[in-house]
Amino acid sequence: MAKKASGPSAKKVFIVDDHPVFRDGLVRIASAVPGLVVCGEADNARDAFDAISKLNPDLVLMDINLPGKSGLELLQDVHAMRPDLPVLVISMHDEQLYAERVLRAGGRGYIMKQEGPDKMREAITKVLSGQVYASDRTAAAILDALSRPRSSASTSTIGKLTDRELEILRLTGQGKDNRAIAQELHISLKTVDTHRGHIKEKLGLKNGTELIHYAVRWVGEQV
């Protein structure tokens, strides 16, 4: 439930997560940050985007995995609408895979859901103050990648995938067929087929069966 601002100087935060229990926990954590109040919540990207445009928050906390449009797409939409609005992504997925993607999409920070309340409040405070938040491991990895010549920089196999290809790999691993993926992402079957072809090529997979097996194993490792 959204909480009303206690004063004209209070900063507003909007929370996006499709798990009610975790979302309630974020509300409690954010509300404990001095000068910060929760102005609204949403469990999907569409409702979140509409609410953010109306409520004009000072900070958004969001997960990547959302029903329908993904958190990465929502982040890109929010950044296009309000480039100055800081967004902190709080996710269960490996930061080594997603943190850089989040920063490229316009996010101002990435923190794993496994972190405790103190770390969460630290990340919120840092991003709200205009800084970028990332773990020491992620910051070191990004700086290392930037410091090396592009031609010699090593890229993980999964890291070669685009954001859309990564999303299709995730949905495939969740057991969804091409038609279901097309409906969920609001794209054509032909587009899904094209993306799957690129995924197989980049991952060195011979056919659709190998792709499905790979995707299922990969999704299982993320849990």
JOTA-V125113 format. One record per pair of residues at least 4 apart in sequence whose C-alpha atoms are under 6 Angstrom apart, sorted by the first residue. I is the first residue (numbers start at 1). J is the second residue. D is the distance in Angstrom with one decimal. If there is no record, write none. Layout:
i j d
I J D
I J D
This chain:
i j d
2 38 5.4
2 39 4.9
2 40 4.6
3 38 5.2
3 39 5.7
5 37 5.8
10 35 4.8
10 36 5.6
11 36 4.8
11 58 5.9
12 36 5.9
12 37 5.1
12 38 5.7
12 39 5.6
12 57 4.9
12 58 5.1
13 38 4.9
13 39 5.8
13 57 5.5
13 58 5.9
13 59 4.7
13 60 5.5
14 38 6.0
14 39 5.7
14 40 5.0
14 41 5.7
14 60 4.8
15 41 4.8
15 60 5.9
15 61 4.8
15 62 5.9
16 41 5.8
16 42 4.9
16 43 5.6
16 62 4.5
17 23 5.7
17 43 5.0
17 62 5.9
17 63 5.4
18 43 4.1
19 23 6.0
26 30 5.9
27 31 5.9
31 37 5.4
42 48 5.2
44 66 5.6
44 67 5.8
45 69 5.8
45 74 5.8
48 52 6.0
51 55 5.9
52 56 5.6
59 86 5.3
59 87 5.9
60 87 4.7
61 87 5.9
61 88 5.0
61 89 5.8
62 89 5.0
62 90 5.9
63 71 6.0
63 89 5.6
63 90 5.2
63 91 5.2
64 71 3.9
64 72 5.9
65 70 5.8
65 71 5.9
66 70 5.2
66 71 6.0
68 184 5.2
71 75 6.0
76 105 5.5
78 82 5.9
79 83 4.5
79 106 5.8
86 108 5.7
87 107 5.0
87 108 5.5
88 108 5.7
88 109 4.7
88 110 5.8
89 110 4.8
90 110 6.0
90 111 5.0
90 112 5.6
90 113 5.8
91 112 5.1
91 113 5.3
92 112 5.5
92 113 5.2
93 222 5.9
95 99 4.9
99 110 5.6
102 107 5.2
103 107 4.7
108 132 5.0
109 132 5.4
109 133 4.3
109 134 5.7
110 134 5.6
123 133 5.8
124 128 6.0
126 131 5.5
127 131 5.0
127 132 5.6
134 139 5.9
140 144 6.0
161 165 5.6
161 166 5.8
165 195 5.9
168 172 6.0
169 215 5.7
171 176 5.8
172 176 5.1
173 215 4.2
173 216 3.9
173 219 5.6
176 180 5.8
182 186 5.6
182 187 4.9
182 188 5.5
182 189 5.6
200 204 5.7
200 205 4.7
205 210 5.9
211 215 6.0
